[in-house]
Amino acid sequence: MSEQQPDQDMSKAVQSPDERLVAAAHAGDLPAVQQAVTDGANIDAKVVTDRFRGEEFQSTALHLAVLYAHEAAAVYLLEKGADANAVDSAGRAPLHLATIARQTNFVRMLLNAGADVNLKDAKGYSPLHSISSVGNSTEIIDLLLERGADVNAADNGGVTPIFDAVYNAQPVLVKKLLEHGAMFNAFDNNGEQPIHFANRDKLKERGGMERTVECLALLLEAGASADAPDRHGKTLVEQCENDPRIAELVAVFKAKAGVDATLAKFRREGPQGDSDD
């Protein structure tokens, strides 16, 4: 799930205070940011920062200060009243960008400045969707959950954050989402459930099999059905091309071993058919 980012080349000549403000925020030039504000720049001005398929892409100064991790500029803009919930041309607020970039200090700063933890972008992604996609930051997901992030918020395709966490083989996030009430049996707009989002490509990555197994084990322990058909009528095992490791996982669960026993078995013995992941 790729994210279109503003163009990094903002070296073109700029004239207005608004343009100078956004360019300075992009560069992290705090004195220039301050001068642009002194010269009358609109703190929330949206300026063209990229052109994509013939369409102009606009961002605010705060978006770029956050995206490129210019903390002093971001702090100054917020102190001057920058809107923490202003959106760019993709409907994303600065909080979306901070979570995508896994910038914990910016996430905290924006939340403290009143950022809406459940604001959705044009595709329906919330900040929790973003961190569930990129993963590897339990601190950020904890911050979002503490501030009331909706674990069952669906994007335009009906996908909730737990779908993304499973797809990206993030067992720690799957566990946290389940603990906060994520629906393991939710359906997206294609009639699929989180258990169907096991990513076959992840099975081939180093460590990907183990992480995927842990995600699936957590879902099964929560009550997900291994026999639930996906949109093509395939079960989990069939969907994973009868991978013997996934088949063994399902067989162990059907034998009522439970998540702890299952994961202990996999870590101790390794799944049958294990390759050189």
N, C-alpha and C positions, 0 to 999 in steps of 0.2 A: 504494500500500500504506500506508494511513493507520495511525496509531498512536494508540490511546486514551490520553490523558494524564490525570493526576489533576486534579481541580477546583482552580482557583486560589483559590476563595473558602473560606478556612479561618478566617473571622472569627467563627464561632460560639463560644459560651462553652465553654471547656475546663476540666476539673477535675483529672483525674489527672496525675501526672508524665509518664506515657507520652504522653498527649494534648498536654501542654504542650511536650514535647520535639519532637514531630513538627511542631506549629504553629510553634515557634521556628525549626526547621530550614527550614521553608517560607519564613519571613520573612527568614531569614539573620541572625537576632538571636543572635549568639554568646553574650552574657552570659545570655540566657534559656535557651539550649541548655545551657550549663554549670550553671545553677541547677537545671534539670530533672534533670540527671544527679546532681547533689548530693542532690536530693530523692528519689533512688531510682528514677528512670526506667529501664526496660529499654532498653538502647542499641539493640536490634534489634526493639523493639516494632512491630507492624504496626497502624496506626490507619486507620480509615475516612476517606478523603480525597475520595471521590466516590461517587455512586450512578448506575449506568448500567443502563437497562432493568430497573429494580427490584432490581438486585444491587449489593451494596456492593463498593467498590473500595478495597483497602488498600495502603498503602505504608509503608516505614520512613522514619525521619528522614534516613538517608543517601540514599535515593532522591530525596527532595525537595531536599536540599542540592545534589546533583549536577544535578538537572533544572533548578533555577533558578540555577545557577552561583554558589552561595555557598561559595566556596573555604575560607574560614576555618572555617566550620561543618563542612564535609566533612573537613578535615584533623583537626579536634578529634575528631570522631566516630570516625574511623579510629584515631587515637591511643588512644582509649578502648576499642578492641576491636570496633568495629562490623564486622559480617560483610559483606565486599565482594561476597559471592555470595548474599546474601539476595534473595529474589524478591518482587515485588509480585503483585497478583491476576492479572496477565497473564503471570506467570511470568518477568518481566523483572528482571534484575539491574541495579544502577546502571550497569554498563558498557554495557548496551544503551542506556540513556538518554543517556549521555555521547556515544556514537557518533551517535545520532539527532540530538543537538543540535550535533554537530561541535565538541565541546569538547576540544581536544587535551590541555590540561593535566590535565583530569579523567581522560581515558583513561589517560594516563601514571601519574597518581597511583593509580588503581584497580589497574592492572596491577602496580605496585610493591607494592601492599597484598595481592596474591595473588588478584586477580580471575581467574576461569576464562575464558580467551580463547575457549573453544569452548562455553560454556554456552548452551543453547537455551531460548527462551521457550516459552509454551504453543502457539505456532504453528510451532515448530521453527526460528525465526529465531536465528541466532548474531549476535554483534556485527559479524561480517564481512558478513552479509546486510544489517544496518542501514546500514553505511557505503556499501555498494554500491548501496543504494537512494537515499540522499540525496546521495552523491557529494561532489565538490569539496573533498576533504581527503586529499591524497596522504600527508600526514604521519601521519594516523590509520591509514590502511591499512598504511603501512609499520610502524608500531608493532605492529599486530595480527599482521602476517605475521612480524615478528621474534620475536614471542612464541609462534609456533607455531600460528596460526590455520589451521584446516582449510579450504583453498580449495574442497574438494569436498563440504563438509558440506551435506546436503540438508534443506530444511524439510519440513513435513508434506505439501506438495504435490510433493515431489521436486525442488524448485527450488534450485539452488546459487547462490552469490553472482554468478557470471558471467552468469547469466540476468538478475539484477537490474541489473547494470552495463550490459548491452546495452539492456534495456528503458528505462533512464533515460539512454541515450546518453552514457555516460561512458567514452570511449576510453582515457584514461590508466589507469583502473581495470581495464578489460578487458586492456590490455597487461600490467599488473602481475600480474593473476591468471593469465594465460597463462604468464608467466615463472616463476610459482611452481607450475606444474603443474595448473592448472585444466583440466578436461576440456571441450574445445570441442564434443565430440560426446555429452555426457551427455544422458540423456532424463529429463524430468520425468514425473509420474504420468499426464499426458495424452499421452505419447509425443512430446512436442515437444523440440526442441533449442535451445540459446542463439540460433542464427541466426534462429529463428522468433519471437524476442522483440523484433525491431525494431518499435518503437512508431510506428504511423502518425501519431499525434498529434504526435510529436516532429518529424516531417518538416515540419510546418507552422510550428514555432517558429523564431524568428530564431536561426540557427546550428544548429538541430536537424538539418537535412539533413546538414551537414558532419560533425557529431559521429556521427550514425548511420552515415554512409558509412565513417568511420574504424573504428567498431566492427565493422561487417560485413567490411571489408577485413582487419582483424586476424584475424577468425575464419576467413575464407577462406584467408588465408595459412597459418594453423595447420593447415588441412586440412579444415575444415568443407565440407560439400557444399551448393552452391546449389540442387541439385535434390532435396534431401531434402524429403519432403512433411510438412506439419504435420498436426494431427489432423483437418483438413478435407480433406486430400489436396492442399493447395496448396503450390507451391514458394515460395521467397522472393519472386520477382518477382510472382507471382500474389497472394501475401498482401499485398503493398504496392500492390495495385490497379494493377499494371502501370505504376507510376511510372517515367517514362523515365530518371530519374537512377539508380534502383536497377537497372533493366534494363541501363543502360550499364556500371555497376559490374560486374555479373555477366559481361557480354560481354567486358569488358577482362580479367577474371580468367581466363575460359575461353580467352582468347588468350595466356595464360601471361605476362602483363606483370609480375605480382608486386606486392606491396603498395607498395613504394617508388615504382615507376613509376606505379601507379594513383593514389596520393594526390597525387603531383607533378602528374599530368595534371589532377586535379580542382581543385587549388589554383591551377594556372596558367591553365586555360581555363574552369573551371567546368563542371559536368555539363550535358549537353544537357537542355533542358527546364527549366533552373533558373528558379525564380520569384523573387519579391522577398522571400526569406527574410531 
